[in-house]
Amino acid sequence: MSLYVQWAGALSGMVLRHPNRVSDTAFQLSQDVEPVLVLTLDRHLCSVDDHAMEDFTIGCVRLTYFPGPELARIWLAAAWAGYLQHESLELVLGPDGQRVLDPHGPGFADRGLRQGVPPVLTPETLRASLAVVMSRRDADALIALKSHL
């Protein structure tokens, strides 16, 4: 069975919701040999000045393997949480009106988005994505329990 068919089956019916209700969230899956999952928002409000950005792409992930349907869904939930962590950091301002921990600054502050939504999904980047929302040890235990590898 192709990677596309496996991923499409696992993600069918999943809903990703954005806390900003003006944004409709979507994910699309290409039918390539190694499918690409594209996470998008139809409309996104900028956290600096609330201007609307249309057809906003959150990230694209090349899927190099299939970890099984349950772990695929768990990964997508963790990836989405990583993106929302990035969005949350943009909203915390200090007394001077500046972001306290700017996810657009040095790389350490953007772990949620960069590790949660990696450019390429491999067993190792799946582990790192899960570790955005749980300890590395718990991520390893979950993978051992749920993985089809």
Order of alpha helices (4+ residues) and beta strands (2+ residues): alpha-beta-beta-beta-alpha-alpha-beta-alpha-alpha
